[in-house]
């Protein structure tokens, strides 16, 4: 997720620079506008429906998840 945010900021800054914005201003605007949140509540809901493979222990399921 971090890589996606970093690459998206880089791409946005590049586009803003092409439009005439200074590099520092473009990087700051990209950092301000592109963010991410890991919603652990929804992740936990998904975990409840994550199924074990045949013969898999609970510890193995957790590790795979």
Wavefront OBJ file of the C-alpha trace (Angstrom):
o trace
v 0.000 0.000 0.000
v 2.888 2.340 0.825
v 4.413 1.735 -2.596
v 1.104 2.535 -4.320
v 0.805 5.841 -2.448
v 4.437 6.779 -3.151
v 4.183 5.970 -6.861
v 0.862 7.809 -7.161
v 2.345 10.907 -5.513
v 5.329 10.751 -7.846
v 3.066 10.512 -10.902
v 0.824 13.361 -9.729
v 3.823 15.589 -8.986
v 5.211 14.880 -12.449
v 1.933 15.891 -14.080
v 1.732 19.067 -11.996
v 5.311 19.987 -12.908
v 4.432 19.568 -16.604
v 1.560 22.003 -16.018
v 4.037 24.617 -14.742
v 4.051 24.071 -10.991
v 7.399 24.134 -9.161
v 8.810 20.752 -8.108
v 8.548 21.513 -4.381
v 4.973 22.769 -4.667
v 3.969 19.786 -6.822
v 5.443 17.291 -4.341
v 3.702 19.009 -1.424
v 0.342 19.092 -3.224
v 0.667 15.405 -4.157
v 1.530 14.474 -0.558
v -1.472 16.459 0.687
v -3.965 14.979 -1.776
v -2.925 11.342 -2.087
v -3.271 9.375 1.124
v -4.460 5.939 2.198
v -6.174 4.315 5.144
v -6.064 0.651 6.039
v -9.542 -0.100 7.318
v -8.870 -2.852 9.841
v -12.569 -3.140 10.675
v -13.419 -4.261 7.161
v -10.280 -6.391 7.056
v -11.519 -8.177 10.187
v -14.915 -8.773 8.549
v -13.182 -10.355 5.584
v -11.099 -12.533 7.951
v -14.278 -14.039 9.385
v -15.103 -15.484 5.956
v -11.564 -16.607 5.092
v -11.686 -20.383 4.805
v -9.075 -22.961 5.694
v -7.762 -25.320 3.065
v -8.285 -29.010 3.730
v -5.990 -30.204 6.531
v -4.788 -26.697 7.356
v -4.364 -25.775 11.026
v -5.725 -22.537 12.467
v -2.144 -21.256 12.786
v -1.512 -21.999 9.104
v -4.738 -20.223 8.117
v -3.699 -17.166 10.125
v -0.257 -17.152 8.509
v -1.756 -17.440 5.014
v -4.287 -14.723 5.738
l 1 2 3 4 5 6 7 8 9 10 11 12 13 14 15 16 17 18 19 20 21 22 23 24 25 26 27 28 29 30 31 32 33 34 35 36 37 38 39 40 41 42 43 44 45 46 47 48 49 50 51 52 53 54 55 56 57 58 59 60 61 62 63 64 65
